[in-house]
Amino acid sequence: MRKTCAIGLVAPGISLVVGVGACASREGGIESSGAVAPTPTAAGNRMELPKCPVMENEPIDLAIYTKTNEGRVYFCCKDCIAKYKANPAKYAEKVAAQRQALSEQH
């Protein structure tokens, strides 16, 4: 599979630098360079993140999570992880809703 990547361009009198965090293959796919890309949405260019199961009005941070047998559970802050672990059954319905919302985005 042949890939093409955009690179920077510098011309006399004009400085144009184009940075691309991904390379496109000839088949049109994208190969990630490790950069975090914005998530597309129906209401513009960003998808609204699901809410934290503990702090119900706060969006999750995808970098803050705990692992369970069913997969990851995401939270808005590290303090919510301890609250969740103290009583996971209390948050089961909200965790299920979070997983559903995340699966619909992919």
PyMOL commands that set and color helices and strands:
alter all, ss='L'
color gray80, all
select helices_A, chain A and resi 78-86+88-104
alter helices_A, ss='H'
color red, helices_A
select strands_A, chain A and resi 3-4+9-11+14-16+22-25+30-32+61-68+71-75
alter strands_A, ss='S'
color yellow, strands_A
deselect
rebuild
show_as cartoon
